[in-house]
Amino acid sequence: MYGHMEITHLGHSSFKIRGKSLTLVTDPFLPEMVGLKFPKVEADIVTISHNHEDHNQARLVGGQPRIFSGAGEYEVGGTKIVGIQTYHDNEKGAKFGKNTIYQIQMDGLILAHLGDLGGKLTTEQIETLNGVDIIFVPVGGTFSLDAHNASEVVAQFEAKIVIPMHYGLPGLKIDLSPVDKFLEEMGKEEVKPQPKLIVTKDKLPDELEVVVLA
């Protein structure tokens, strides 16, 4: 029997993923740089996709979490995490450096947080990420995947749920396109933001679903 997982968006590429026994926070950001507030949050694990200030502020997360930043295999209390090194751009890191994708196995679900991925994944990377149920994908362009490239990356997976991130919002200080372009690319213009996603392994959708978290 699987417990349910609750996913909330803390802004930008930061999410709180709360499982049965652990809470994980991805890519906490510096509010002054991003232009969004970073909420008070505690976690057991923090994953950092790359060392830019809008993704690496682990010190803002309470609860003395274990912090993972970079490629490798990690395990905390039954949650398995694999960090896979990729690039933040389409030029093997020449422009923006490296990026780590995290595959997170928690409560029977497999998640992939793509960080600030800059281009499509290699066959080998896709094989390592095999079986992903939920993908967090950057869609706002400028520094990482744009809407079109993001939809191509999503097509490399056989995931059930896609959660877009790293897109333009009112007040955001970083120049990114809004999420609408990605929804158009995916043919899901009617999707409305929801406050949180509650998901269990046995209740995943049959067809690919795009979930925008407010």
MARBA-3410 file (N, C-alpha, C, O; in Angstrom, 1 decimal):
214
0.9,-1.2,0.0,0.0,0.0,0.0,0.9,1.3,0.0,1.8,1.4,0.9 ~ 0.7,2.1,-0.9,1.5,3.3,-1.0,0.8,4.5,-0.3,-0.4,4.7,-0.3 ~ 1.6,5.3,0.4,1.1,6.5,1.0,0.9,7.6,-0.1,1.4,7.4,-1.2 ~ 0.2,8.6,0.2,0.1,9.6,-0.9,1.2,10.7,-0.7,1.7,10.9,0.4 ~ 1.5,11.3,-1.8,2.5,12.3,-1.9,1.9,13.6,-2.2,0.9,13.7,-3.0
2.4,14.7,-1.5,1.8,16.0,-1.7,2.9,16.9,-2.3,4.0,17.0,-1.7 ~ 2.6,17.5,-3.4,3.6,18.4,-4.0,3.1,19.8,-4.1,2.0,20.1,-4.6 ~ 3.8,20.8,-3.5,3.4,22.2,-3.6,4.6,23.0,-4.2,5.8,22.6,-4.1 ~ 4.3,24.0,-4.9,5.2,24.9,-5.6,5.7,26.0,-4.7,4.8,26.8,-4.3 ~ 6.9,26.1,-4.4,7.4,27.2,-3.6,7.8,28.4,-4.4,8.2,29.5,-3.9
7.8,28.2,-5.7,8.2,29.3,-6.7,9.4,28.9,-7.5,10.3,28.2,-7.0 ~ 9.4,29.4,-8.7,10.6,29.2,-9.6,10.8,27.7,-9.8,9.9,27.1,-10.4 ~ 11.9,27.1,-9.4,12.2,25.7,-9.6,12.1,24.9,-8.3,12.5,23.8,-8.2 ~ 11.5,25.6,-7.3,11.5,25.0,-6.0,10.2,24.4,-5.6,9.1,25.1,-5.8 ~ 10.2,23.2,-5.2,9.0,22.5,-4.8,9.2,21.8,-3.5,10.3,21.4,-3.1
8.1,21.6,-2.8,8.1,20.8,-1.6,7.4,19.5,-1.9,6.2,19.5,-2.3 ~ 8.1,18.4,-1.7,7.6,17.1,-2.0,7.5,16.4,-0.7,8.5,16.0,-0.1 ~ 6.2,16.2,-0.3,6.1,15.5,1.1,5.5,14.1,0.9,4.4,13.9,0.4 ~ 6.3,13.2,1.3,5.9,11.8,1.2,5.5,11.3,2.6,5.2,12.1,3.5 ~ 5.3,10.0,2.7,4.8,9.4,3.9,5.7,9.7,5.1,5.3,10.0,6.2
7.1,9.6,4.9,8.0,9.8,6.1,9.0,10.9,5.9,9.7,11.2,6.8 ~ 9.1,11.4,4.7,10.1,12.4,4.4,9.6,13.6,3.6,8.6,13.5,2.9 ~ 10.2,14.7,3.8,9.9,15.9,3.0,11.2,16.3,2.3,12.3,16.4,2.9 ~ 11.0,16.6,1.0,12.2,17.0,0.2,11.9,18.4,-0.5,10.8,18.6,-0.9 ~ 12.9,19.3,-0.5,12.7,20.6,-1.2,13.7,20.7,-2.3,14.9,20.4,-2.1
13.3,21.1,-3.5,14.2,21.2,-4.6,14.5,22.7,-4.8,13.7,23.6,-4.6 ~ 15.8,23.0,-5.2,16.2,24.3,-5.7,15.7,25.5,-4.9,15.0,26.4,-5.6 ~ 15.9,25.6,-3.6,15.5,26.8,-2.9,16.2,28.1,-3.4,17.4,28.0,-3.8 ~ 15.5,29.2,-3.5,16.1,30.4,-4.2,16.2,31.6,-3.3,15.6,31.7,-2.2 ~ 17.0,32.5,-3.7,17.3,33.8,-3.0,16.1,34.8,-3.4,16.1,35.2,-4.6
15.3,35.1,-2.5,14.1,36.0,-2.8,14.5,37.3,-3.5,13.9,37.7,-4.5 ~ 15.6,37.9,-3.0,16.0,39.2,-3.6,16.3,39.1,-5.1,16.1,40.0,-5.8 ~ 16.9,38.0,-5.4,17.3,37.8,-6.8,16.1,37.4,-7.7,16.1,37.9,-8.9 ~ 15.2,36.6,-7.2,14.1,36.1,-8.0,12.9,37.1,-8.1,12.2,37.2,-9.1 ~ 12.7,37.8,-6.9,11.6,38.7,-6.9,10.3,38.0,-6.4,9.2,38.6,-6.4
10.5,36.8,-5.8,9.4,36.1,-5.2,9.8,35.8,-3.7,10.9,35.8,-3.4 ~ 8.8,35.7,-2.9,9.1,35.3,-1.5,9.4,33.8,-1.4,8.8,33.0,-2.1 ~ 10.4,33.5,-0.6,10.6,32.1,-0.3,10.0,31.7,1.0,10.3,32.3,2.1 ~ 9.0,30.8,1.1,8.2,30.6,2.3,9.1,29.9,3.4,10.1,29.3,3.1 ~ 8.6,30.0,4.6,9.2,29.2,5.7,8.9,27.8,5.5,7.8,27.4,5.4
10.0,26.9,5.4,9.7,25.5,5.1,10.8,24.7,5.8,11.9,25.1,5.9 ~ 10.4,23.5,6.2,11.4,22.5,6.7,11.4,21.3,5.9,10.4,20.9,5.2 ~ 12.6,20.6,5.8,12.7,19.4,5.0,13.7,18.5,5.6,14.5,18.9,6.4 ~ 13.7,17.2,5.1,14.7,16.2,5.5,15.8,16.2,4.4,17.0,15.9,4.7 ~ 15.4,16.6,3.2,16.4,16.6,2.1,16.2,17.8,1.2,15.1,18.3,1.0
17.4,18.4,0.8,17.3,19.5,-0.2,18.2,19.1,-1.4,19.3,18.6,-1.2 ~ 17.6,19.2,-2.6,18.4,18.9,-3.8,18.7,20.3,-4.5,17.8,21.1,-4.6 ~ 20.0,20.4,-4.9,20.4,21.6,-5.6,20.9,21.3,-7.0,21.8,20.5,-7.2 ~ 20.2,21.8,-8.0,20.5,21.4,-9.4,21.8,22.1,-9.9,22.5,21.5,-10.7 ~ 22.1,23.3,-9.5,23.3,24.0,-9.9,23.5,25.2,-9.0,22.6,25.6,-8.3
24.7,25.7,-9.0,25.1,26.7,-8.1,24.8,28.1,-8.5,25.7,29.0,-8.4 ~ 23.6,28.4,-8.9,23.2,29.8,-9.1,22.3,30.2,-8.0,21.6,29.3,-7.5 ~ 22.3,31.5,-7.6,21.6,31.9,-6.4,20.1,31.7,-6.5,19.4,31.7,-5.5 ~ 19.5,31.6,-7.7,18.1,31.3,-7.8,17.8,29.8,-7.7,16.6,29.4,-8.0 ~ 18.8,29.0,-7.3,18.6,27.6,-7.1,19.3,26.9,-5.9,19.0,25.8,-5.6
20.2,27.7,-5.3,21.1,27.0,-4.3,21.0,27.4,-2.9,22.0,27.3,-2.1 ~ 19.9,28.0,-2.5,19.8,28.6,-1.1,19.3,27.6,-0.1,18.3,27.8,0.6 ~ 20.1,26.5,0.1,19.7,25.5,1.1,19.6,26.0,2.5,18.9,25.5,3.3 ~ 20.4,27.1,2.8,20.4,27.7,4.1,19.0,28.2,4.5,18.7,28.5,5.7 ~ 18.1,28.5,3.5,16.8,29.0,3.8,15.8,27.9,4.2,14.7,28.2,4.6
16.2,26.6,4.2,15.4,25.5,4.5,15.7,25.0,5.9,16.8,24.7,6.2 ~ 14.6,25.0,6.8,14.8,24.6,8.2,14.8,23.1,8.3,14.6,22.4,7.4 ~ 15.0,22.7,9.6,14.9,21.3,9.9,16.2,20.5,9.6,16.2,19.2,9.6 ~ 17.4,21.2,9.5,18.7,20.5,9.3,18.7,19.4,8.2,19.0,18.3,8.5 ~ 18.3,19.7,7.0,18.2,18.7,6.0,19.5,18.2,5.5,20.5,18.9,5.6
19.6,17.0,4.9,20.7,16.6,4.2,20.7,17.3,2.8,19.6,17.4,2.2 ~ 21.8,17.8,2.4,21.8,18.6,1.1,22.6,17.8,0.1,23.8,17.4,0.3 ~ 22.0,17.6,-1.1,22.7,17.0,-2.2,22.8,18.0,-3.4,21.9,18.6,-3.8 ~ 24.1,18.1,-3.8,24.3,19.0,-5.0,25.3,18.3,-5.9,26.5,18.4,-5.6 ~ 24.8,17.7,-6.9,25.8,17.1,-7.9,25.5,15.6,-8.1,24.6,15.0,-7.5
26.2,15.1,-9.1,26.0,13.7,-9.5,26.3,12.7,-8.4,27.2,13.0,-7.6 ~ 25.6,11.6,-8.4,25.9,10.6,-7.4,24.6,9.8,-7.0,23.5,10.2,-7.4 ~ 24.8,8.8,-6.1,23.6,8.1,-5.6,23.5,8.3,-4.1,24.5,8.1,-3.4 ~ 22.3,8.6,-3.7,22.1,9.0,-2.3,20.9,8.2,-1.8,20.0,7.8,-2.6 ~ 20.9,7.9,-0.5,19.7,7.3,0.1,19.5,7.9,1.5,20.4,8.0,2.3
18.2,8.3,1.7,17.8,8.8,3.1,16.5,8.1,3.4,15.5,8.3,2.8 ~ 16.5,7.3,4.5,15.3,6.7,5.0,14.4,6.1,3.9,13.2,6.3,3.9 ~ 15.0,5.3,3.1,14.2,4.6,2.1,14.0,5.4,0.8,13.5,4.8,-0.2 ~ 14.3,6.7,0.8,14.1,7.5,-0.4,15.4,7.5,-1.2,16.5,7.8,-0.6 ~ 15.4,7.0,-2.4,16.6,6.9,-3.2,16.7,8.1,-4.2,15.7,8.4,-4.8
17.9,8.7,-4.3,18.1,9.8,-5.2,19.3,9.6,-6.0,20.4,9.2,-5.5 ~ 19.1,9.8,-7.3,20.3,9.6,-8.2,20.4,11.0,-8.9,19.5,11.5,-9.5 ~ 21.6,11.6,-8.8,22.0,12.8,-9.5,22.7,12.5,-10.7,23.7,11.8,-10.7 ~ 22.2,13.1,-11.8,22.8,12.8,-13.2,23.3,14.1,-13.7,22.6,15.1,-13.9 ~ 24.6,14.2,-14.1,25.2,15.4,-14.6,24.7,15.7,-16.0,24.9,14.9,-16.9
24.2,16.9,-16.2,23.8,17.4,-17.6,24.4,18.8,-17.7,25.2,19.2,-16.9 ~ 23.9,19.5,-18.8,24.4,20.9,-19.0,23.2,21.9,-18.9,22.1,21.5,-19.1 ~ 23.6,23.1,-18.5,22.7,24.2,-18.3,22.4,24.9,-19.6,21.6,25.8,-19.7 ~ 23.0,24.4,-20.7,22.8,25.0,-22.0,23.0,24.0,-23.1,23.2,22.8,-22.8 ~ 23.0,24.4,-24.3,23.1,23.5,-25.5,24.5,23.4,-26.0,24.8,22.8,-27.0
25.5,24.0,-25.2,26.8,24.1,-25.6,27.8,23.4,-24.7,28.9,23.9,-24.4 ~ 27.3,22.2,-24.1,28.1,21.4,-23.2,28.6,22.3,-22.0,29.8,22.1,-21.6 ~ 27.8,23.2,-21.5,28.2,24.0,-20.4,29.0,25.2,-20.6,29.3,26.0,-19.7 ~ 29.3,25.5,-21.9,30.2,26.7,-22.2,29.5,28.0,-21.7,30.2,28.9,-21.3 ~ 28.2,28.1,-21.8,27.5,29.3,-21.5,27.2,29.4,-20.0,27.6,30.4,-19.3
26.5,28.4,-19.5,26.0,28.5,-18.1,26.5,27.4,-17.2,26.1,27.4,-16.0 ~ 27.4,26.5,-17.7,27.9,25.5,-16.8,27.1,24.2,-16.7,26.3,23.9,-17.6 ~ 27.3,23.5,-15.6,26.7,22.2,-15.5,25.4,22.3,-14.7,25.0,23.3,-14.1 ~ 24.6,21.2,-14.8,23.3,21.1,-14.2,23.1,19.6,-13.8,23.6,18.7,-14.4 ~ 22.5,19.4,-12.6,22.2,18.1,-12.2,20.7,17.8,-12.2,19.9,18.6,-11.7
20.4,16.7,-12.9,19.0,16.2,-12.8,18.9,15.2,-11.6,19.8,14.4,-11.4 ~ 17.8,15.3,-10.9,17.7,14.3,-9.8,16.5,13.4,-10.1,15.4,13.8,-10.4 ~ 16.8,12.1,-10.0,15.7,11.1,-10.1,15.5,10.7,-8.6,16.4,10.3,-7.9 ~ 14.2,10.9,-8.2,13.9,10.7,-6.8,12.9,9.5,-6.7,11.8,9.6,-7.3 ~ 13.2,8.5,-6.0,12.3,7.3,-5.8,11.8,7.4,-4.4,12.5,7.2,-3.4
10.5,7.7,-4.3,9.9,7.9,-2.9,8.4,7.4,-2.9,7.7,7.7,-3.8 ~ 8.1,6.6,-2.0,6.8,6.1,-1.8,6.2,5.4,-3.1,5.1,5.6,-3.4 ~ 7.1,4.6,-3.7,6.6,3.9,-4.9,6.6,4.7,-6.2,6.3,4.2,-7.3 ~ 6.8,6.0,-6.1,6.8,6.9,-7.3,8.2,7.3,-7.7,9.1,7.3,-6.8 ~ 8.4,7.5,-9.0,9.7,8.0,-9.4,9.5,9.4,-10.0,8.7,9.6,-11.0
10.2,10.3,-9.5,10.1,11.7,-10.0,11.5,12.1,-10.6,12.5,11.6,-10.3 ~ 11.4,13.0,-11.5,12.7,13.6,-12.1,12.5,15.1,-12.1,11.7,15.7,-12.7 ~ 13.5,15.7,-11.4,13.5,17.2,-11.4,14.7,17.6,-12.3,15.8,17.2,-12.0 ~ 14.4,18.2,-13.4,15.4,18.5,-14.4,16.2,19.7,-14.2,17.1,20.0,-15.0 ~ 16.0,20.4,-13.1,16.8,21.6,-12.8,16.7,22.6,-14.0,15.7,22.8,-14.5
17.9,23.2,-14.3,17.9,24.2,-15.4,18.5,23.5,-16.6,19.5,23.9,-17.2 ~ 17.9,22.4,-17.0,18.4,21.7,-18.2,18.4,22.5,-19.4,17.4,23.3,-19.7 ~ 19.4,22.4,-20.3,19.5,23.3,-21.4,19.2,22.7,-22.8,19.0,23.4,-23.8 ~ 19.2,21.4,-22.8,19.0,20.7,-24.1,18.4,19.3,-23.9,18.2,18.9,-22.8 ~ 18.2,18.6,-25.0,17.6,17.3,-24.9,18.6,16.3,-24.2,19.8,16.6,-24.2
18.1,15.2,-23.7,18.9,14.2,-23.0,19.4,13.2,-24.0,18.9,12.9,-25.0 ~ 20.6,12.6,-23.6,21.2,11.6,-24.4,20.4,10.3,-24.1,19.7,10.1,-23.1 ~ 20.5,9.3,-25.0,19.9,8.0,-24.8,20.3,7.4,-23.5,19.4,6.8,-22.8 ~ 21.5,7.5,-23.2,22.0,6.9,-22.0,21.4,7.6,-20.7,21.0,6.9,-19.8 ~ 21.2,8.9,-20.8,20.6,9.6,-19.6,19.1,9.2,-19.5,18.6,9.0,-18.4
18.4,9.0,-20.6,17.1,8.6,-20.6,16.9,7.2,-20.0,16.0,6.9,-19.3 ~ 17.9,6.3,-20.4,17.9,4.9,-19.8,18.1,5.0,-18.3,17.4,4.2,-17.6 ~ 19.0,5.8,-17.8,19.2,5.9,-16.4,17.9,6.4,-15.7,17.6,6.0,-14.6 ~ 17.2,7.3,-16.4,16.0,7.9,-15.8,14.7,7.1,-16.1,13.6,7.5,-15.8 ~ 14.9,5.9,-16.5,13.8,5.0,-16.9,12.7,4.9,-15.9,13.0,4.8,-14.7
11.5,4.9,-16.3,10.3,4.6,-15.4,9.8,5.8,-14.6,9.1,5.7,-13.7 ~ 10.2,7.0,-15.1,9.8,8.2,-14.3,8.2,8.4,-14.5,7.7,8.3,-15.6 ~ 7.6,8.7,-13.3,6.1,9.0,-13.3,5.8,10.4,-13.4,4.9,10.8,-14.1 ~ 6.7,11.3,-12.8,6.4,12.7,-12.7,7.7,13.5,-13.0,8.7,13.2,-12.5 ~ 7.5,14.4,-14.0,8.7,15.2,-14.4,8.5,16.7,-14.0,7.4,17.2,-14.3
9.5,17.3,-13.5,9.5,18.8,-13.3,10.4,19.3,-14.4,11.6,19.0,-14.4 ~ 9.8,20.1,-15.3,10.6,20.6,-16.4,10.6,22.1,-16.5,9.6,22.7,-16.4 ~ 11.8,22.7,-16.8,11.9,24.2,-17.0,11.3,24.5,-18.4,11.6,23.8,-19.3 ~ 10.5,25.5,-18.4,9.8,25.8,-19.7,10.0,27.3,-20.1,9.5,27.7,-21.2 ~ 10.6,28.2,-19.3,10.6,29.6,-19.6,11.6,30.2,-20.5,11.6,31.3,-20.8
12.5,29.3,-21.0,13.6,29.8,-22.0,14.6,30.6,-21.3,14.8,30.6,-20.1 ~ 15.3,31.4,-22.1,16.4,32.4,-21.7,17.6,31.6,-21.2,18.7,31.6,-21.8 ~ 17.5,30.9,-20.0,18.6,30.3,-19.4,18.6,28.8,-19.5,19.6,28.1,-19.3 ~ 17.4,28.2,-19.9,17.3,26.8,-20.0,16.2,26.5,-21.0,16.0,27.3,-21.9 ~ 15.6,25.3,-21.0,14.7,24.9,-22.1,13.6,25.9,-22.3,13.0,26.5,-21.3
13.3,26.2,-23.5,12.1,27.0,-23.8,10.9,26.1,-24.0,11.0,24.8,-24.0 ~ 9.7,26.6,-24.3,8.5,25.8,-24.4,8.6,24.7,-25.4,8.2,23.6,-25.1 ~ 9.1,25.0,-26.5,9.2,24.0,-27.6,10.2,22.9,-27.2,9.9,21.7,-27.3 ~ 11.4,23.3,-26.8,12.4,22.3,-26.4,11.9,21.5,-25.2,12.2,20.3,-25.1 ~ 11.2,22.1,-24.3,10.7,21.4,-23.1,9.7,20.3,-23.5,9.7,19.2,-23.0
8.9,20.6,-24.5,7.9,19.6,-25.0,8.6,18.5,-25.6,8.2,17.3,-25.6 ~ 9.8,18.7,-26.3,10.6,17.7,-26.9,11.2,16.8,-25.8,11.3,15.6,-26.0 ~ 11.7,17.4,-24.8,12.3,16.6,-23.7,11.2,15.8,-23.0,11.4,14.6,-22.7 ~ 10.0,16.3,-22.8,8.9,15.6,-22.2,8.6,14.3,-23.0,8.3,13.2,-22.5 ~ 8.7,14.5,-24.4,8.4,13.4,-25.3,9.5,12.3,-25.2,9.2,11.1,-25.6
10.6,12.6,-24.6,11.7,11.5,-24.4,11.3,10.6,-23.3,11.9,9.5,-23.1 ~ 10.4,11.0,-22.4,10.0,10.2,-21.3,8.6,9.5,-21.6,7.9,9.9,-22.5 ~ 8.3,8.6,-20.7,6.9,8.0,-20.7,6.2,8.4,-19.4,5.6,7.5,-18.8 ~ 6.4,9.6,-19.0,5.8,10.0,-17.7,4.3,10.2,-17.8,3.7,10.2,-18.8 ~ 3.7,10.2,-16.6,2.2,10.4,-16.5,1.9,11.8,-16.2,0.8,12.3,-16.5
2.7,12.5,-15.4,2.4,13.9,-15.0,3.7,14.8,-15.3,4.8,14.4,-14.9 ~ 3.4,15.9,-15.9,4.5,16.9,-16.1,4.1,18.2,-15.3,3.0,18.7,-15.5 ~ 5.1,18.6,-14.6,4.9,19.9,-13.8,5.9,20.9,-14.3,7.1,20.8,-14.1 ~ 5.4,21.9,-15.1,6.3,23.0,-15.6,6.8,23.8,-14.4,6.2,24.0,-13.4 ~ 8.0,24.4,-14.6,8.7,25.3,-13.6,9.5,26.3,-14.3,9.7,26.2,-15.6
10.1,27.2,-13.6,11.1,28.2,-14.1,10.5,28.9,-15.3,11.0,28.9,-16.4 ~ 9.3,29.6,-15.0,8.7,30.4,-16.1,8.3,31.8,-15.5,8.4,32.0,-14.3 ~ 7.9,32.7,-16.4,7.6,34.0,-16.0,6.4,34.2,-15.2,5.4,33.5,-15.5 ~ 6.5,34.9,-14.1,5.4,35.2,-13.2,5.4,36.7,-12.9,6.4,37.4,-13.0 ~ 4.2,37.3,-12.5,4.2,38.7,-12.2,5.2,38.9,-11.0,5.2,38.2,-10.0
6.0,40.0,-11.2,7.0,40.3,-10.1,8.3,39.6,-10.3,9.3,40.0,-9.6 ~ 8.4,38.6,-11.1,9.6,37.9,-11.3,10.7,38.8,-11.9,10.5,39.5,-12.9 ~ 11.9,38.8,-11.3,13.0,39.6,-11.8,13.8,39.0,-12.9,14.7,39.7,-13.4 ~ 13.5,37.8,-13.2,14.3,37.1,-14.2,13.4,37.0,-15.5,12.2,36.7,-15.4 ~ 14.1,37.3,-16.6,13.3,37.4,-17.9,13.0,36.0,-18.4,13.8,35.4,-19.1
11.8,35.5,-18.1,11.4,34.1,-18.6,10.0,34.3,-19.2,9.2,35.1,-18.9 ~ 9.7,33.4,-20.2,8.4,33.4,-20.8,7.3,32.8,-19.8,7.7,31.9,-19.0 ~ 6.1,33.2,-20.0,5.0,32.6,-19.1,4.8,31.1,-19.5,5.2,30.6,-20.5 ~ 4.0,30.5,-18.6,3.8,29.0,-18.8,2.9,28.7,-20.0,2.8,27.6,-20.5 ~ 2.1,29.7,-20.4,1.1,29.5,-21.5,1.7,28.9,-22.7,1.1,28.1,-23.4
2.9,29.4,-23.1,3.5,28.9,-24.3,3.7,27.4,-24.3,3.5,26.7,-25.2 ~ 4.2,26.9,-23.1,4.4,25.5,-22.9,3.0,24.7,-23.0,3.0,23.7,-23.6 ~ 2.0,25.3,-22.4,0.7,24.6,-22.4,0.2,24.5,-23.9,-0.4,23.5,-24.2 ~ 0.5,25.6,-24.7,0.1,25.5,-26.1,0.8,24.4,-26.8,0.2,23.7,-27.6 ~ 2.2,24.4,-26.6,3.0,23.3,-27.2,2.5,21.9,-26.9,2.5,21.0,-27.7
1.9,21.8,-25.7,1.5,20.5,-25.2,0.0,20.2,-25.6,-0.5,19.1,-25.3 ~ -0.6,21.3,-26.2,-2.1,21.1,-26.5,-2.9,21.1,-25.3,-4.0,20.4,-25.2 ~ -2.5,21.8,-24.2,-3.2,21.7,-22.9,-3.6,23.1,-22.4,-3.5,23.4,-21.2 ~ -4.0,24.0,-23.4,-4.3,25.4,-23.0,-5.3,25.6,-21.9,-5.3,26.6,-21.2 ~ -6.1,24.5,-21.7,-7.2,24.7,-20.7,-6.8,24.4,-19.3,-7.6,24.6,-18.3
-5.5,24.0,-19.1,-5.1,23.7,-17.7,-5.0,25.0,-16.9,-4.5,26.0,-17.3 ~ -5.6,24.9,-15.7,-5.6,26.0,-14.7,-4.7,25.6,-13.5,-4.7,24.5,-13.1 ~ -4.1,26.7,-13.0,-3.2,26.4,-11.8,-4.0,25.8,-10.7,-5.1,26.3,-10.4 ~ -3.4,24.9,-9.9,-4.0,24.4,-8.7,-3.1,24.5,-7.5,-1.8,24.6,-7.7 ~ -3.6,24.6,-6.3,-2.7,24.9,-5.2,-1.7,23.8,-4.8,-0.6,24.1,-4.4
-2.1,22.5,-5.0,-1.2,21.4,-4.8,-1.6,20.2,-5.5,-2.7,20.1,-6.0 ~ -0.7,19.3,-5.6,-1.0,18.0,-6.3,-0.8,16.9,-5.3,0.2,16.8,-4.6 ~ -1.9,16.1,-5.1,-1.8,14.9,-4.3,-1.9,13.7,-5.2,-2.8,13.6,-6.0 ~ -0.9,12.9,-5.0,-0.8,11.8,-6.0,-0.3,10.5,-5.3,0.4,10.5,-4.3 ~ -0.9,9.3,-5.8,-0.4,8.0,-5.3,-0.1,7.2,-6.5,-0.6,7.4,-7.6
0.8,6.2,-6.3,1.2,5.4,-7.4,0.0,4.7,-8.1,0.0,4.6,-9.4 ~ -0.9,4.3,-7.4,-2.1,3.5,-8.0,-3.1,4.4,-8.6,-4.1,3.9,-9.2 ~ -3.0,5.7,-8.5,-4.0,6.7,-9.0,-3.4,7.6,-10.1,-3.9,8.7,-10.2 ~ -2.3,7.2,-10.7,-1.7,8.0,-11.7,-2.6,8.0,-13.0,-3.3,7.1,-13.2 ~ -2.6,9.2,-13.7,-3.5,9.2,-14.9,-3.1,8.2,-16.0,-1.9,7.9,-16.0
-4.0,7.8,-16.8,-3.6,6.9,-17.9,-2.9,7.7,-19.0,-1.9,7.2,-19.6 ~ -3.4,8.9,-19.3,-2.8,9.7,-20.3,-1.9,10.8,-19.7,-2.1,11.1,-18.5 ~ -0.9,11.3,-20.4,-0.1,12.3,-19.9,-0.9,13.6,-19.5,-1.7,14.1,-20.2 ~ -0.6,14.0,-18.2,-1.3,15.1,-17.7,-0.4,16.3,-17.4,0.7,16.0,-16.8 ~ -0.7,17.5,-17.7,0.1,18.6,-17.3,-0.5,19.3,-16.1,-1.7,19.6,-16.1
0.3,19.5,-15.0,-0.3,20.1,-13.8,0.5,21.4,-13.6,1.7,21.3,-13.3 ~ -0.2,22.5,-13.6,0.4,23.8,-13.2,0.1,24.0,-11.7,-1.1,24.1,-11.4 ~ 1.2,24.2,-10.9,1.0,24.5,-9.5,1.1,26.0,-9.3,2.1,26.6,-9.7 ~ 0.1,26.5,-8.6,0.2,28.0,-8.3,1.3,28.3,-7.3,1.4,29.5,-6.9
END
